[in-house]
Amino acid sequence: MATAASRGAFTFLKEGMSFRAGRLYETFWNSQSNIKWTMVFLYPGFLYYVRWRAETQYKYQVHITGDDVPKPEFQMPYFNWRQGMSFYQPATATVAEMKERVYGHKNKVPENLRVGCHGRMMEDTDNLALAVRTFCKRDPMLLFWKEA
């Protein structure tokens, strides 16, 4: 009873550190291969990708107002348009590049389409990150509407 109480919660890590005999070594190499390689490659790769995306790109939510603005059409079957969809853009992206990203191609962007937030309109040549920081009070919700 005294030995069980003196054993710490994480002593298995210390016991498993020897590479010839240890609980971690045997558990890893005797496990199923799909679990083994998922834990070694896929999970750290996914974490690296999410961290890289968070450090190099900004996330914007897009809302399309009005019935006269056509909704974007996506090529993938299960991804239909919904209000508040998230799009990632680098820090150097312009407003025109964001329109192209939402609609898929420069030719598909409707004419007289305007982008803004909190009552402010952005020009196509504006840097998107700076415009959101200045106009939107750091709220990355972009409104798309059609100007008459």
N, C-alpha and C positions, 0 to 999 in steps of 0.2 A: 504494500500500500504506500509506503514511503517513497519507493522509486517512481511510482506513477505520478505522485504529486510533485516531485522534483523535476519531472520532465516538462519542458516548455512547449508552448504551442507550435513553435517553428523550429524545433530541433531536428525535424526531418530534413531541413535544408542543409544543415551542417553534416548530418549523417550521410546524405546523398552526394556530397561533393567529391568524394573519392571516385575516380573514374573506373576503377576495376570492379569494385563492389559497392553498391549503394542503391538505395531505393529509387532515386531519380533516374539513374543510368539504366537500370533494369526496366523500369516502367516505360521509359521512352523507347528503347530499342525493341522491347517485346510487345509494344502496342500495335494497333492496326495501322497500316501505312497511310490511309486517308487522314486519320487523326494526326499522325506524326507530322506529315508534310504540311497539313493545314496550320498546325501550331508553329512550324519552323518558317514557312515561307509566306503563306497567304495572309495570315493574321497580321504579322509585322508589315507586310507589303501594303495592306489596306490602311493600317494606322499611319504609315509613312505618306501614302497618297493623300489622306484626309489632312494631315498636318501640312504637307506641301501646298495643297490647295488653299488652306486657310491663311497661309503666310504669303502667298503670291497673288491671290485674286480676291476681289470683293464680291459679295453676294447682294443682288438687287431683286426686289419683288416687283412684278409688273402687273398692273391693273389696267384693263381697257375699259374706258367709259364710253357710253353712247352706243346706240344701235347702228349708226352709220359707219362705224369702224369695223372692218372685217376681222374675224378672229384668225389667228395663225393656224395653219394646218401642219401637223407633224407627220413624218413618214413612218414612225414606229406605231404599231397598231394599238398599244395599250396606253399611250401617252397622248391624251386629248388635252385641249386647252382648258385651263381653269384659272379663275382669278387668283392673283397672288403667287403665280408660279415663280420659282427662283431661277435666276440666271447668274452665272459667274462670269466676270469680266476682269481683265488685268487693270492695273492702276492707270495705264496710258490710254485706255479706250475712250473713244468719243461717243457722243450721243448718237451719231449716225451709225456707228458700229454696233451700238446696242439695238437699234431698230433692225439692222440686218441680222443680228443674232436671234432676235425674237421671231422674225418672219422667215428666216432661213436663207434669203438671198436678197441682193439689192433691188432686183426687178420686182420682187413680191411686196415691197414696202408701199403702202398706199400713199397717194399724193396728199399733201397738206397735213400729214400726220405730225402732231406735236407731242412733245414729252415735257413733263413738268411735275412739280410736287408743291404742296402747300400754297397753291395759287401763283406760283412762279413758273414761267416758261423757259425752257432751255433751248439754245440754238444747236444746230447739228454739229457745229465745229467746237462746241464746248467740251472740255475734259469732263467725263462723267463723274469721276471720283471727286473732283473739286467742286463741281456743280451740286452734287448731293450734299457735300459737306457744307457748302455755303447756303444753298437755298432750302434744303430739306431738314435742316437741324439734325443732321446725322441719322435721319430716318430713311432708309434706302427703299422707300416705296415709290415707284415711278408710275405716273398716270399717263396713259396714251389716249389722245383724243384727236378728232379731225377738225381742223379749222375751216370755216366756211369761206 
